[in-house]
């Protein structure tokens, strides 16, 4: 499959996420599925279906996996706003655990609260099947366009 050159519009982003075979390994492990997005309102919604293998001994999904789900939703809200041009590594993140996340389907929404030239401030919520918020997070990330990513990779490979 050939991908259109960034920036992608909303229709191209939706078409990309309709392809389940393109999900990265870490999102497949978490049971990622695209739900919806709004570029105008700067949010991205997805679902996850964590299994029992991701649980702590007492039966709740381990906090690192819960944080990864929210990091994914928030990062996707930010990268969506760049038209999927590059990457948006997280610089810092705070996660508040309000209730245990049990194995099975959950829904996540990431939202860009503020966008600067390169810095994004995001917020995410993870919802239980009954609609209650189990986890809340905020994060700051930075945009690195593909041109920079390619330069960085070439510099690393050259040993510099």
N, C-alpha and C positions, 0 to 999 in steps of 0.2 A: 504494500500500500504506500502510495506517496502522499505526504502531508502537504497542505497548502503552506506557503511561506507566511510567517507571522507578519502583522497581527491578524489573529483570527477574530471573526465576528461571532455573535452569539449562536448563529445557526451552525457554524463550523465547530464550535466547542460542543454543542449538543450532539452533533454527528460523531465526534471523537468519542464521547462518553457512551454512545450507543453501542460501541464495539467492546464487548466484555473481554475479548482476547487480548486487548492492549493494556490491561491493568498491570501495574508493576507488582512484583512479588509481595512486597510488604502490604499493599492494600488488599491483595487476594487473601493473604493470611488473616486479615482482619474481617474479611467478608464484605468488602466495599461494593457498593452499587450506587450509581448516579441517580438522583431523585429530580432535582430542578435547579435552576439558577436564574438570577436577574442581574444583568450587567448595569441596568439603570439604578437599581437599589443596592448593588455591590454585594450580593450574598450568593452563596453556593450551598446547596443542600445535598446530602448523601446519606446513605444508610450503611450500617455495618451489621455483621452477624457473628460476633465473637463466639467461639466454641468453648467447651469446658477445659480444653487444653491451655487456655489463656487465663485460667482462674487461679486464685490463691487457694491455699488449703481449706479456707472456710467457705469457698464457693462463689465469691465475687470476682469479676474480671480484675486482674492485677492493674494497679494504677498507672504503670508505665504504658500499658496497651491502651488504656482509656485516654491518656494524654496523647498518644500517637494518633488516635482517631480524631481528636480535636485539632491537633497540629495539621493533619491532612485537610480537614474541612476549612480551616482558616487559611492555610497556604493556597488551597485551590481558589478561595475567594480573591486572594491577592493576585495570583498568577493569571487568573481570568481577566483581571482589569488591565493586564499588560498585553492581552491578546495572545497569551501563551508564548511570549517572546522571552525565553530564558528560564531562569530559576529564581526562587524567592526564599533563600535560606532564612530560617528563624534565628534572630539575634538573642531574644529572650522570651520567656513564656512563664506565665503564672497559671496554675491550675487549682481550682477549688473543688473539692469532692463533697457534694451535698448529700448524696445517697449512694448506696452500693449499685454498681452496674452488674446486672446478672447476665449470664450467657443467653444469647438469643438476639433477636432483632432490636436495634436501637437506631435513632435518627440523629444526625448531626447537622448543624447549620453554622457555617463560617461567614463572617461579615466584615468587610472593610469599613472601619469607623472613620479613618482619615488616611488620605493618600498624599504623600509629598512627591518630590521628583524621583526619589529612589527608595524612600522609607514608607512602609505601610504599617498602620496600627489596626489590629484585627481583634475580633471577639468571636468566641465560639460557645455553643451550648450543645450538650448531649442530652437527648430526650429518651425516657423509658417508653415502652409501648403504650402506657396510659397517658402520655403527654407531659408528665412531670419532668422537670429538669433534674438530672442526676449530677451533672458536672458543668462547671463554667470555667472558661479560660480566656485570657487575653495574651496577645503576643505582638512583638515588633519584628518585622522582617525587612530585608533589603532586596531590591530588584537587581539582578545581574543579567543583562541581555545576552542572547546567544553569542554575539560578537565577543563579549568579554569572557564568557565561558570557554570559547574556543581558544582565545589568547592564553588564558590561565592554563588550560590543558596542554597546549604546545610548550609553554614555559616549564611546566612540571616535567613533561617528557624529555625536555632538553637538559634537565637537571638544574634549572635555575629558578 
